[in-house]
Amino acid sequence: MYLTVRCDILPGKEQELDNFLTERAKKFWLSQPGVKSFHVYKDTLVGWPERTIMIEVDDMSSLDNILHSDARQRVRREFQTYATDVQSQILDTMI
């Protein structure tokens, strides 16, 4: 099962977002029970920078526990200082 998160980057925050994702967010997610992997992909849609994050988890129960934790809420608030138009989706398997 995968949680995918896609976002646009706030103007002037690209390096800060990349640092946050590769350091703090990755460390947080990989320390959570049931998380198997964390990947960040750089995209550009019509010249606007985007990031797509793919987090592989064992099951919905593990993901639900993480999503509702206070620690995840703190990480999410920091993430939102660098990103906008955040969209997430849960996929049972990768295509």
Biopython code that builds the backbone (N, CA, C, O; Angstrom):
import numpy as np
from Bio.PDB.StructureBuilder import StructureBuilder

atoms = [
    (1, "MET", "N", (0.846, -1.156, 0.000)),
    (1, "MET", "CA", (0.000, 0.000, 0.000)),
    (1, "MET", "C", (0.898, 1.228, 0.000)),
    (1, "MET", "O", (1.948, 1.250, 0.642)),
    (2, "TYR", "N", (0.462, 2.250, -0.735)),
    (2, "TYR", "CA", (1.251, 3.479, -0.865)),
    (2, "TYR", "C", (0.420, 4.702, -0.526)),
    (2, "TYR", "O", (-0.753, 4.793, -0.888)),
    (3, "LEU", "N", (1.040, 5.636, 0.171)),
    (3, "LEU", "CA", (0.507, 6.974, 0.329)),
    (3, "LEU", "C", (1.311, 7.849, -0.617)),
    (3, "LEU", "O", (2.534, 7.924, -0.505)),
    (4, "THR", "N", (0.642, 8.503, -1.536)),
    (4, "THR", "CA", (1.332, 9.428, -2.428)),
    (4, "THR", "C", (0.871, 10.842, -2.092)),
    (4, "THR", "O", (-0.311, 11.093, -1.859)),
    (5, "VAL", "N", (1.830, 11.750, -2.073)),
    (5, "VAL", "CA", (1.556, 13.151, -1.782)),
    (5, "VAL", "C", (2.196, 13.969, -2.894)),
    (5, "VAL", "O", (3.390, 13.840, -3.163)),
    (6, "ARG", "N", (1.390, 14.817, -3.542)),
    (6, "ARG", "CA", (1.907, 15.686, -4.589)),
    (6, "ARG", "C", (1.701, 17.120, -4.144)),
    (6, "ARG", "O", (0.658, 17.461, -3.586)),
    (7, "CYS", "N", (2.701, 17.966, -4.392)),
    (7, "CYS", "CA", (2.570, 19.358, -3.990)),
    (7, "CYS", "C", (3.318, 20.281, -4.939)),
    (7, "CYS", "O", (4.257, 19.877, -5.625)),
    (8, "ASP", "N", (2.874, 21.534, -4.957)),
    (8, "ASP", "CA", (3.624, 22.596, -5.606)),
    (8, "ASP", "C", (4.532, 23.192, -4.541)),
    (8, "ASP", "O", (4.289, 23.038, -3.344)),
    (9, "ILE", "N", (5.567, 23.866, -4.985)),
    (9, "ILE", "CA", (6.521, 24.472, -4.059)),
    (9, "ILE", "C", (6.254, 25.969, -3.986)),
    (9, "ILE", "O", (6.093, 26.632, -5.010)),
    (10, "LEU", "N", (6.207, 26.492, -2.771)),
    (10, "LEU", "CA", (6.031, 27.928, -2.608)),
    (10, "LEU", "C", (7.227, 28.651, -3.215)),
    (10, "LEU", "O", (8.354, 28.169, -3.104)),
    (11, "PRO", "N", (7.004, 29.794, -3.852)),
    (11, "PRO", "CA", (8.106, 30.535, -4.486)),
    (11, "PRO", "C", (9.259, 30.791, -3.516)),
    (11, "PRO", "O", (9.060, 31.254, -2.393)),
    (12, "GLY", "N", (10.465, 30.477, -3.979)),
    (12, "GLY", "CA", (11.664, 30.700, -3.186)),
    (12, "GLY", "C", (11.928, 29.658, -2.119)),
    (12, "GLY", "O", (12.878, 29.804, -1.350)),
    (13, "LYS", "N", (11.119, 28.611, -2.045)),
    (13, "LYS", "CA", (11.240, 27.604, -0.980)),
    (13, "LYS", "C", (11.712, 26.237, -1.492)),
    (13, "LYS", "O", (11.678, 25.263, -0.740)),
    (14, "GLU", "N", (12.148, 26.144, -2.749)),
    (14, "GLU", "CA", (12.493, 24.844, -3.325)),
    (14, "GLU", "C", (13.612, 24.133, -2.551)),
    (14, "GLU", "O", (13.480, 22.957, -2.213)),
    (15, "GLN", "N", (14.694, 24.833, -2.275)),
    (15, "GLN", "CA", (15.810, 24.197, -1.559)),
    (15, "GLN", "C", (15.410, 23.829, -0.138)),
    (15, "GLN", "O", (15.795, 22.772, 0.364)),
    (16, "GLU", "N", (14.645, 24.689, 0.508)),
    (16, "GLU", "CA", (14.186, 24.398, 1.866)),
    (16, "GLU", "C", (13.278, 23.176, 1.890)),
    (16, "GLU", "O", (13.395, 22.333, 2.779)),
    (17, "LEU", "N", (12.368, 23.074, 0.914)),
    (17, "LEU", "CA", (11.490, 21.910, 0.846)),
    (17, "LEU", "C", (12.306, 20.644, 0.599)),
    (17, "LEU", "O", (12.091, 19.627, 1.258)),
    (18, "ASP", "N", (13.230, 20.703, -0.336)),
    (18, "ASP", "CA", (14.051, 19.522, -0.626)),
    (18, "ASP", "C", (14.843, 19.088, 0.606)),
    (18, "ASP", "O", (14.938, 17.895, 0.895)),
    (19, "ASN", "N", (15.407, 20.041, 1.326)),
    (19, "ASN", "CA", (16.143, 19.706, 2.552)),
    (19, "ASN", "C", (15.208, 19.072, 3.580)),
    (19, "ASN", "O", (15.556, 18.071, 4.206)),
    (20, "PHE", "N", (14.035, 19.648, 3.752)),
    (20, "PHE", "CA", (13.058, 19.110, 4.698)),
    (20, "PHE", "C", (12.669, 17.679, 4.334)),
    (20, "PHE", "O", (12.642, 16.796, 5.190)),
    (21, "LEU", "N", (12.368, 17.462, 3.048)),
    (21, "LEU", "CA", (11.925, 16.127, 2.614)),
    (21, "LEU", "C", (13.020, 15.083, 2.758)),
    (21, "LEU", "O", (12.748, 13.966, 3.198)),
    (22, "THR", "N", (14.246, 15.420, 2.398)),
    (22, "THR", "CA", (15.321, 14.425, 2.425)),
    (22, "THR", "C", (15.916, 14.223, 3.814)),
    (22, "THR", "O", (16.594, 13.225, 4.060)),
    (23, "GLU", "N", (15.670, 15.151, 4.710)),
    (23, "GLU", "CA", (16.213, 15.017, 6.055)),
    (23, "GLU", "C", (15.104, 14.714, 7.070)),
    (23, "GLU", "O", (14.972, 13.574, 7.517)),
    (24, "ARG", "N", (14.331, 15.697, 7.425)),
    (24, "ARG", "CA", (13.352, 15.537, 8.504)),
    (24, "ARG", "C", (12.196, 14.604, 8.141)),
    (24, "ARG", "O", (11.893, 13.683, 8.900)),
    (25, "ALA", "N", (11.551, 14.823, 7.002)),
    (25, "ALA", "CA", (10.384, 13.996, 6.648)),
    (25, "ALA", "C", (10.778, 12.542, 6.431)),
    (25, "ALA", "O", (10.104, 11.634, 6.919)),
    (26, "LYS", "N", (11.857, 12.319, 5.706)),
    (26, "LYS", "CA", (12.296, 10.941, 5.450)),
    (26, "LYS", "C", (12.616, 10.226, 6.763)),
    (26, "LYS", "O", (12.211, 9.082, 6.970)),
    (27, "LYS", "N", (13.342, 10.907, 7.646)),
    (27, "LYS", "CA", (13.690, 10.310, 8.941)),
    (27, "LYS", "C", (12.430, 9.981, 9.733)),
    (27, "LYS", "O", (12.326, 8.906, 10.323)),
    (28, "PHE", "N", (11.469, 10.912, 9.747)),
    (28, "PHE", "CA", (10.222, 10.664, 10.467)),
    (28, "PHE", "C", (9.505, 9.430, 9.923)),
    (28, "PHE", "O", (9.195, 8.504, 10.673)),
    (29, "TRP", "N", (9.244, 9.422, 8.613)),
    (29, "TRP", "CA", (8.460, 8.335, 8.033)),
    (29, "TRP", "C", (9.145, 6.988, 8.191)),
    (29, "TRP", "O", (8.495, 6.004, 8.542)),
    (30, "LEU", "N", (10.449, 6.927, 7.939)),
    (30, "LEU", "CA", (11.135, 5.632, 8.020)),
    (30, "LEU", "C", (11.272, 5.120, 9.452)),
    (30, "LEU", "O", (11.581, 3.947, 9.660)),
    (31, "SER", "N", (11.045, 5.981, 10.434)),
    (31, "SER", "CA", (11.096, 5.544, 11.835)),
    (31, "SER", "C", (9.754, 5.002, 12.320)),
    (31, "SER", "O", (9.664, 4.493, 13.437)),
    (32, "GLN", "N", (8.718, 5.102, 11.501)),
    (32, "GLN", "CA", (7.379, 4.679, 11.907)),
    (32, "GLN", "C", (7.157, 3.190, 11.654)),
    (32, "GLN", "O", (7.579, 2.667, 10.623)),
    (33, "PRO", "N", (6.498, 2.504, 12.591)),
    (33, "PRO", "CA", (6.196, 1.082, 12.404)),
    (33, "PRO", "C", (5.337, 0.871, 11.150)),
    (33, "PRO", "O", (4.350, 1.575, 10.936)),
    (34, "GLY", "N", (5.723, -0.094, 10.342)),
    (34, "GLY", "CA", (4.959, -0.455, 9.153)),
    (34, "GLY", "C", (5.380, 0.265, 7.892)),
    (34, "GLY", "O", (4.886, -0.063, 6.813)),
    (35, "VAL", "N", (6.284, 1.246, 7.987)),
    (35, "VAL", "CA", (6.731, 1.964, 6.794)),
    (35, "VAL", "C", (7.905, 1.215, 6.173)),
    (35, "VAL", "O", (8.895, 0.917, 6.842)),
    (36, "LYS", "N", (7.774, 0.917, 4.880)),
    (36, "LYS", "CA", (8.795, 0.154, 4.162)),
    (36, "LYS", "C", (9.749, 1.041, 3.360)),
    (36, "LYS", "O", (10.938, 0.738, 3.264)),
    (37, "SER", "N", (9.237, 2.138, 2.782)),
    (37, "SER", "CA", (10.096, 3.002, 1.960)),
    (37, "SER", "C", (9.522, 4.408, 1.862)),
    (37, "SER", "O", (8.338, 4.639, 2.105)),
    (38, "PHE", "N", (10.409, 5.351, 1.494)),
    (38, "PHE", "CA", (10.054, 6.760, 1.335)),
    (38, "PHE", "C", (10.869, 7.289, 0.175)),
    (38, "PHE", "O", (12.099, 7.229, 0.204)),
    (39, "HIS", "N", (10.199, 7.812, -0.858)),
    (39, "HIS", "CA", (10.880, 8.333, -2.042)),
    (39, "HIS", "C", (10.305, 9.689, -2.422)),
    (39, "HIS", "O", (9.107, 9.934, -2.282)),
    (40, "VAL", "N", (11.184, 10.571, -2.909)),
    (40, "VAL", "CA", (10.776, 11.887, -3.379)),
    (40, "VAL", "C", (11.148, 11.994, -4.849)),
    (40, "VAL", "O", (12.268, 11.672, -5.244)),
    (41, "TYR", "N", (10.194, 12.451, -5.655)),
    (41, "TYR", "CA", (10.421, 12.630, -7.086)),
    (41, "TYR", "C", (10.203, 14.093, -7.441)),
    (41, "TYR", "O", (9.228, 14.709, -7.010)),
    (42, "LYS", "N", (11.123, 14.643, -8.231)),
    (42, "LYS", "CA", (11.019, 16.024, -8.692)),
    (42, "LYS", "C", (10.315, 16.025, -10.040)),
    (42, "LYS", "O", (10.649, 15.250, -10.937)),
    (43, "ASP", "N", (9.330, 16.912, -10.162)),
    (43, "ASP", "CA", (8.568, 17.056, -11.399)),
    (43, "ASP", "C", (8.475, 18.535, -11.748)),
    (43, "ASP", "O", (8.574, 19.397, -10.875)),
    (44, "THR", "N", (8.285, 18.813, -13.013)),
    (44, "THR", "CA", (8.000, 20.170, -13.448)),
    (44, "THR", "C", (6.828, 20.108, -14.403)),
    (44, "THR", "O", (6.903, 19.462, -15.449)),
    (45, "LEU", "N", (5.752, 20.774, -14.048)),
    (45, "LEU", "CA", (4.567, 20.830, -14.884)),
    (45, "LEU", "C", (4.447, 22.256, -15.408)),
    (45, "LEU", "O", (4.203, 23.186, -14.639)),
    (46, "VAL", "N", (4.614, 22.423, -16.692)),
    (46, "VAL", "CA", (4.524, 23.735, -17.332)),
    (46, "VAL", "C", (5.425, 24.740, -16.604)),
    (46, "VAL", "O", (5.031, 25.878, -16.351)),
    (47, "GLY", "N", (6.630, 24.299, -16.279)),
    (47, "GLY", "CA", (7.603, 25.198, -15.679)),
    (47, "GLY", "C", (7.455, 25.445, -14.190)),
    (47, "GLY", "O", (8.250, 26.188, -13.616)),
    (48, "TRP", "N", (6.459, 24.843, -13.543)),
    (48, "TRP", "CA", (6.263, 25.038, -12.102)),
    (48, "TRP", "C", (6.776, 23.820, -11.350)),
    (48, "TRP", "O", (6.357, 22.699, -11.637)),
    (49, "PRO", "N", (7.683, 24.020, -10.386)),
    (49, "PRO", "CA", (8.253, 22.855, -9.685)),
    (49, "PRO", "C", (7.236, 22.158, -8.777)),
    (49, "PRO", "O", (6.461, 22.804, -8.072)),
    (50, "GLU", "N", (7.262, 20.847, -8.813)),
    (50, "GLU", "CA", (6.416, 19.999, -7.983)),
    (50, "GLU", "C", (7.278, 18.927, -7.330)),
    (50, "GLU", "O", (8.394, 18.649, -7.768)),
    (51, "ARG", "N", (6.742, 18.341, -6.288)),
    (51, "ARG", "CA", (7.356, 17.162, -5.687)),
    (51, "ARG", "C", (6.260, 16.127, -5.489)),
    (51, "ARG", "O", (5.125, 16.457, -5.144)),
    (52, "THR", "N", (6.620, 14.880, -5.711)),
    (52, "THR", "CA", (5.741, 13.761, -5.420)),
    (52, "THR", "C", (6.466, 12.866, -4.429)),
    (52, "THR", "O", (7.602, 12.455, -4.664)),
    (53, "ILE", "N", (5.812, 12.573, -3.337)),
    (53, "ILE", "CA", (6.382, 11.732, -2.287)),
    (53, "ILE", "C", (5.607, 10.425, -2.293)),
    (53, "ILE", "O", (4.376, 10.428, -2.303)),
    (54, "MET", "N", (6.321, 9.313, -2.287)),
    (54, "MET", "CA", (5.675, 7.995, -2.239)),
    (54, "MET", "C", (6.170, 7.259, -0.995)),
    (54, "MET", "O", (7.367, 7.033, -0.816)),
    (55, "ILE", "N", (5.217, 6.895, -0.149)),
    (55, "ILE", "CA", (5.527, 6.221, 1.101)),
    (55, "ILE", "C", (4.854, 4.857, 1.077)),
    (55, "ILE", "O", (3.629, 4.763, 0.990)),
    (56, "GLU", "N", (5.648, 3.813, 1.154)),
    (56, "GLU", "CA", (5.113, 2.449, 1.159)),
    (56, "GLU", "C", (4.911, 1.993, 2.597)),
    (56, "GLU", "O", (5.821, 2.078, 3.422)),
    (57, "VAL", "N", (3.697, 1.504, 2.888)),
    (57, "VAL", "CA", (3.377, 1.012, 4.230)),
    (57, "VAL", "C", (2.818, -0.403, 4.150)),
    (57, "VAL", "O", (2.324, -0.840, 3.111)),
    (58, "ASP", "N", (2.908, -1.099, 5.266)),
    (58, "ASP", "CA", (2.427, -2.481, 5.321)),
    (58, "ASP", "C", (0.925, -2.601, 5.092)),
    (58, "ASP", "O", (0.470, -3.438, 4.312)),
    (59, "ASP", "N", (0.160, -1.756, 5.782)),
    (59, "ASP", "CA", (-1.290, -1.880, 5.719)),
    (59, "ASP", "C", (-1.970, -0.590, 6.165)),
    (59, "ASP", "O", (-1.311, 0.335, 6.640)),
    (60, "MET", "N", (-3.272, -0.534, 6.011)),
    (60, "MET", "CA", (-4.048, 0.659, 6.345)),
    (60, "MET", "C", (-4.006, 0.958, 7.835)),
    (60, "MET", "O", (-4.021, 2.127, 8.221)),
    (61, "SER", "N", (-3.954, -0.045, 8.667)),
    (61, "SER", "CA", (-3.899, 0.164, 10.109)),
    (61, "SER", "C", (-2.632, 0.921, 10.501)),
    (61, "SER", "O", (-2.686, 1.858, 11.298)),
    (62, "SER", "N", (-1.495, 0.517, 9.942)),
    (62, "SER", "CA", (-0.230, 1.204, 10.218)),
    (62, "SER", "C", (-0.307, 2.648, 9.756)),
    (62, "SER", "O", (0.082, 3.560, 10.486)),
    (63, "LEU", "N", (-0.806, 2.858, 8.549)),
    (63, "LEU", "CA", (-0.904, 4.208, 7.999)),
    (63, "LEU", "C", (-1.844, 5.065, 8.837)),
    (63, "LEU", "O", (-1.527, 6.217, 9.134)),
    (64, "ASP", "N", (-2.980, 4.528, 9.218)),
    (64, "ASP", "CA", (-3.949, 5.265, 10.017)),
    (64, "ASP", "C", (-3.343, 5.720, 11.340)),
    (64, "ASP", "O", (-3.569, 6.854, 11.762)),
    (65, "ASN", "N", (-2.580, 4.854, 11.999)),
    (65, "ASN", "CA", (-1.928, 5.215, 13.262)),
    (65, "ASN", "C", (-0.955, 6.367, 13.069)),
    (65, "ASN", "O", (-0.892, 7.274, 13.898)),
    (66, "ILE", "N", (-0.203, 6.336, 11.986)),
    (66, "ILE", "CA", (0.763, 7.404, 11.709)),
    (66, "ILE", "C", (0.040, 8.709, 11.395)),
    (66, "ILE", "O", (0.385, 9.755, 11.945)),
    (67, "LEU", "N", (-0.954, 8.657, 10.523)),
    (67, "LEU", "CA", (-1.651, 9.869, 10.103)),
    (67, "LEU", "C", (-2.330, 10.598, 11.253)),
    (67, "LEU", "O", (-2.492, 11.817, 11.202)),
    (68, "HIS", "N", (-2.721, 9.880, 12.269)),
    (68, "HIS", "CA", (-3.419, 10.498, 13.392)),
    (68, "HIS", "C", (-2.510, 10.814, 14.579)),
    (68, "HIS", "O", (-2.993, 11.220, 15.635)),
    (69, "SER", "N", (-1.215, 10.633, 14.418)),
    (69, "SER", "CA", (-0.291, 10.896, 15.523)),
    (69, "SER", "C", (0.044, 12.381, 15.632)),
    (69, "SER", "O", (0.034, 13.106, 14.637)),
    (70, "ASP", "N", (0.341, 12.819, 16.850)),
    (70, "ASP", "CA", (0.753, 14.206, 17.072)),
    (70, "ASP", "C", (2.055, 14.517, 16.349)),
    (70, "ASP", "O", (2.224, 15.615, 15.819)),
    (71, "ALA", "N", (2.980, 13.555, 16.322)),
    (71, "ALA", "CA", (4.273, 13.760, 15.652)),
    (71, "ALA", "C", (4.064, 14.012, 14.162)),
    (71, "ALA", "O", (4.725, 14.878, 13.588)),
    (72, "ARG", "N", (3.174, 13.283, 13.536)),
    (72, "ARG", "CA", (2.904, 13.480, 12.114)),
    (72, "ARG", "C", (2.271, 14.853, 11.870)),
    (72, "ARG", "O", (2.554, 15.494, 10.858)),
    (73, "GLN", "N", (1.429, 15.300, 12.782)),
    (73, "GLN", "CA", (0.820, 16.625, 12.641)),
    (73, "GLN", "C", (1.879, 17.729, 12.676)),
    (73, "GLN", "O", (1.779, 18.711, 11.940)),
    (74, "ARG", "N", (2.890, 17.569, 13.530)),
    (74, "ARG", "CA", (3.982, 18.547, 13.598)),
    (74, "ARG", "C", (4.780, 18.553, 12.295)),
    (74, "ARG", "O", (5.117, 19.618, 11.778)),
    (75, "VAL", "N", (5.082, 17.367, 11.763)),
    (75, "VAL", "CA", (5.810, 17.269, 10.496)),
    (75, "VAL", "C", (4.977, 17.875, 9.366)),
    (75, "VAL", "O", (5.517, 18.559, 8.496)),
    (76, "ARG", "N", (3.708, 17.634, 9.374)),
    (76, "ARG", "CA", (2.811, 18.166, 8.337)),
    (76, "ARG", "C", (2.769, 19.692, 8.360)),
    (76, "ARG", "O", (2.813, 20.331, 7.309)),
    (77, "ARG", "N", (2.683, 20.277, 9.560)),
    (77, "ARG", "CA", (2.665, 21.747, 9.664)),
    (77, "ARG", "C", (3.949, 22.351, 9.092)),
    (77, "ARG", "O", (3.898, 23.362, 8.392)),
    (78, "GLU", "N", (5.083, 21.747, 9.381)),
    (78, "GLU", "CA", (6.343, 22.251, 8.828)),
    (78, "GLU", "C", (6.357, 22.095, 7.307)),
    (78, "GLU", "O", (6.776, 23.010, 6.597)),
    (79, "PHE", "N", (5.908, 20.957, 6.807)),
    (79, "PHE", "CA", (5.828, 20.710, 5.368)),
    (79, "PHE", "C", (5.024, 21.809, 4.676)),
    (79, "PHE", "O", (5.401, 22.274, 3.600)),
    (80, "GLN", "N", (3.933, 22.219, 5.285)),
    (80, "GLN", "CA", (3.053, 23.216, 4.680)),
    (80, "GLN", "C", (3.658, 24.622, 4.660)),
    (80, "GLN", "O", (3.101, 25.512, 4.019)),
    (81, "THR", "N", (4.767, 24.840, 5.337)),
    (81, "THR", "CA", (5.435, 26.143, 5.247)),
    (81, "THR", "C", (6.252, 26.253, 3.957)),
    (81, "THR", "O", (6.703, 27.343, 3.604)),
    (82, "TYR", "N", (6.446, 25.130, 3.248)),
    (82, "TYR", "CA", (7.217, 25.108, 2.005)),
    (82, "TYR", "C", (6.379, 24.731, 0.788)),
    (82, "TYR", "O", (6.810, 24.943, -0.345)),
    (83, "ALA", "N", (5.202, 24.184, 1.004)),
    (83, "ALA", "CA", (4.422, 23.602, -0.093)),
    (83, "ALA", "C", (3.006, 24.163, -0.127)),
    (83, "ALA", "O", (2.477, 24.649, 0.873)),
    (84, "THR", "N", (2.415, 24.076, -1.314)),
    (84, "THR", "CA", (1.030, 24.502, -1.499)),
    (84, "THR", "C", (0.339, 23.505, -2.428)),
    (84, "THR", "O", (0.996, 22.668, -3.047)),
    (85, "ASP", "N", (-0.971, 23.596, -2.521)),
    (85, "ASP", "CA", (-1.750, 22.697, -3.369)),
    (85, "ASP", "C", (-1.374, 21.236, -3.102)),
    (85, "ASP", "O", (-1.078, 20.480, -4.028)),
    (86, "VAL", "N", (-1.390, 20.861, -1.846)),
    (86, "VAL", "CA", (-1.007, 19.507, -1.429)),
    (86, "VAL", "C", (-2.183, 18.567, -1.678)),
    (86, "VAL", "O", (-3.307, 18.827, -1.250)),
    (87, "GLN", "N", (-1.898, 17.467, -2.383)),
    (87, "GLN", "CA", (-2.915, 16.458, -2.676)),
    (87, "GLN", "C", (-2.352, 15.090, -2.307)),
    (87, "GLN", "O", (-1.210, 14.772, -2.638)),
    (88, "SER", "N", (-3.149, 14.294, -1.630)),
    (88, "SER", "CA", (-2.681, 12.957, -1.261)),
    (88, "SER", "C", (-3.668, 11.900, -1.729)),
    (88, "SER", "O", (-4.849, 12.167, -1.951)),
    (89, "GLN", "N", (-3.141, 10.698, -1.870)),
    (89, "GLN", "CA", (-3.940, 9.578, -2.351)),
    (89, "GLN", "C", (-3.368, 8.299, -1.759)),
    (89, "GLN", "O", (-2.155, 8.169, -1.594)),
    (90, "ILE", "N", (-4.240, 7.364, -1.444)),
    (90, "ILE", "CA", (-3.815, 6.055, -0.944)),
    (90, "ILE", "C", (-4.070, 5.037, -2.053)),
    (90, "ILE", "O", (-5.179, 4.940, -2.580)),
    (91, "LEU", "N", (-3.034, 4.283, -2.397)),
    (91, "LEU", "CA", (-3.138, 3.259, -3.432)),
    (91, "LEU", "C", (-2.880, 1.897, -2.808)),
    (91, "LEU", "O", (-1.949, 1.736, -2.019)),
    (92, "ASP", "N", (-3.704, 0.915, -3.162)),
    (92, "ASP", "CA", (-3.488, -0.437, -2.642)),
    (92, "ASP", "C", (-2.184, -1.036, -3.180)),
    (92, "ASP", "O", (-1.449, -1.691, -2.440)),
    (93, "THR", "N", (-1.901, -0.816, -4.446)),
    (93, "THR", "CA", (-0.660, -1.309, -5.055)),
    (93, "THR", "C", (-0.168, -0.295, -6.059)),
    (93, "THR", "O", (-0.924, 0.576, -6.488)),
    (94, "MET", "N", (1.078, -0.397, -6.435)),
    (94, "MET", "CA", (1.619, 0.481, -7.459)),
    (94, "MET", "C", (1.266, -0.053, -8.828)),
    (94, "MET", "O", (1.231, -1.263, -9.051)),
    (95, "ILE", "N", (1.012, 0.838, -9.714)),
    (95, "ILE", "CA", (0.678, 0.468, -11.088)),
    (95, "ILE", "C", (1.952, 0.178, -11.843)),
    (95, "ILE", "O", (1.906, -0.155, -13.027)),
]
sb = StructureBuilder()
sb.init_structure("model")
sb.init_model(0)
sb.init_chain("A")
sb.init_seg("    ")
for serial, (resi, resn, name, xyz) in enumerate(atoms, 1):
    if name == "N":
        sb.init_residue(resn, " ", resi, " ")
    sb.init_atom(name, np.array(xyz, "f"), 0.0, 1.0, " ", f" {name:<3s}", serial, name[0])
structure = sb.get_structure()
